[in-house]
Structures are given as C-alpha cells and as structure tokens.
Amino acid sequence: MMILIVSGALIAVGLVLLVLGNQMILEGINQGNGKISQSQSLTISAEIDMQETTRGVFAVQIIDFKDNTLTARILDPSDIEIILQIINEEKSEKEFNIVKTGMYKLIIKSEGNEEIQVFGAIGPLPDANKKLLGLISGYILVIGMVGMMGFGINGIRNRKRSI
C-alpha cells in the first residue's frame, strides 16, 4: 500500500513541476497562428532584452503539411533581416543571436497559392535551469508510473496465488 501512496505522490509532484517548468520555459515566448498564402503572411513579435540573454529562438509548425515551401524571416529591432530560413518540413526550430535589445519579428510567408494554417513562436532562448526542471519533472512522472505499474502487477500476482 505504501508503494501506491508514494507513486501517487510522485505523479502529483511530477505534474506540478511539469506545469511550472513549461510556464517558465514559455515565459517571454510569444506565439501566434493563422492562415498564410502568397498574399498574406503571419507576423509575431517579441521584446527581447540583450541583458537577459544573447540567444533567441523561433519555431514554425505547419498544421496540414503537404510539401509546402514557406520562408521564415527574423528581423532585428532595426528591421534588418538577420535570418532567412526555408521551411520545407512540418516543424522547424532555430536559434539566433540577439544583437541589441528591442522588438524582434518572425515573419512567415508561403510561396504557394493555397492557404496554409501555421503556428509560430519567437522569444528568448530558455536557460538550461528551466530546461532541466522540465526534464526532472518527466523523470519523476516516469518513476511514479513505474511504481503504479509495479503495484498493479504485484496485486495481480497475489490474486493469482490466492486462487
């Protein structure tokens, strides 16, 4: 019975840490979605402070991927293009250097005529401690689940022996 209680507690702690870790990782990252085409683009902006980080990150996900070719551009606070990335897969993520404090923009465009639903995000790269919290919470959840499974298997074995 003690295994069940400890496993349940580990799962609860793991879930709480997972939620907190995800909130910390996504802090400062702006997200957006919409339909894009040749005539319509999606722009997402994020304020990034060079004093806090020297690296930024952006991600693009194509919702209904069909060999579409998209471009993702990152503009610095002076509207100078610092990255031009061709997106030809369902998910793409890339880091970039922060050259000065200000508003950075992710602009996603399509080369095709059909409308495409996309999701994009841009912001400061989360530090290693925030990523580590997410990793630890995953391990705690797995340990709790293994304990629950062990308790269940042990219960089944004991029931078979008593029959």
Residue pairs with C-beta under 8 A, 6 or more apart in sequence:
3 147
3 150
3 151
3 154
4 147
4 148
4 151
6 147
7 144
7 145
7 146
7 147
7 148
7 150
7 151
8 144
8 148
9 144
10 140
10 141
10 143
10 144
10 147
11 140
11 141
11 144
11 145
11 148
13 140
13 144
14 137
14 138
14 139
14 140
14 141
14 143
14 144
15 137
15 141
17 133
17 136
17 137
17 140
18 134
18 137
18 138
18 141
20 133
20 137
21 130
21 133
21 134
21 136
21 137
22 134
24 126
24 130
24 133
25 126
25 130
25 131
25 134
26 123
27 126
28 46
28 48
28 123
28 124
29 46
29 57
29 121
29 122
29 123
29 124
29 126
30 44
30 45
30 46
30 121
30 122
30 123
31 44
31 119
31 120
31 121
32 42
32 43
32 44
32 119
32 120
32 121
33 42
33 63
33 117
33 118
33 119
33 120
34 42
34 117
34 118
35 115
35 116
35 117
35 118
36 42
36 70
36 108
36 109
36 110
36 115
36 116
36 118
37 110
37 112
37 113
37 114
37 115
37 116
38 109
38 110
38 111
38 112
38 113
40 115
41 107
41 108
41 109
41 110
42 107
42 108
42 118
42 120
43 105
43 106
43 107
43 108
44 105
44 106
44 108
44 120
44 121
44 122
45 103
45 104
45 105
45 106
45 122
46 56
46 103
46 104
46 106
46 122
46 123
46 124
47 102
47 103
47 104
48 56
48 98
48 101
48 102
48 103
48 104
48 123
48 124
49 101
49 124
50 98
50 99
50 100
50 101
51 101
52 124
53 98
53 124
53 125
53 127
54 97
54 98
55 95
55 96
55 97
55 98
55 124
55 125
56 74
56 95
56 96
56 97
56 98
56 104
56 122
56 123
56 124
56 125
57 93
57 94
57 95
57 96
57 122
57 123
57 124
57 125
57 126
58 72
58 74
58 83
58 93
58 94
58 96
58 106
58 120
58 121
58 122
59 91
59 92
59 93
59 94
59 120
59 121
59 122
60 70
60 72
60 85
60 87
60 91
60 92
60 93
60 106
60 108
60 118
60 119
60 120
61 90
61 91
61 92
61 118
61 119
61 120
62 68
62 70
62 87
62 89
62 90
62 91
62 116
62 117
62 118
63 116
63 117
63 118
63 119
64 116
64 117
65 89
65 90
67 88
68 88
68 110
68 111
68 112
68 114
68 116
69 86
69 87
69 88
69 110
69 111
69 112
70 86
70 87
70 88
70 108
70 109
70 110
70 111
70 116
70 118
71 84
71 85
71 86
71 87
71 108
71 109
71 111
72 83
72 84
72 85
72 87
72 92
72 94
72 106
72 107
72 108
72 120
73 81
73 83
73 84
73 85
73 105
73 106
73 107
73 109
74 81
74 82
74 83
74 85
74 96
74 104
74 105
74 106
74 107
74 122
75 81
75 82
75 104
75 105
75 107
76 82
76 99
76 100
76 102
76 104
77 100
77 101
77 102
77 103
77 104
78 100
78 102
79 105
82 96
82 97
82 99
83 94
83 96
85 92
85 94
87 108
95 125
98 104
98 124
104 122
105 122
106 120
106 121
106 122
108 118
108 120
110 116
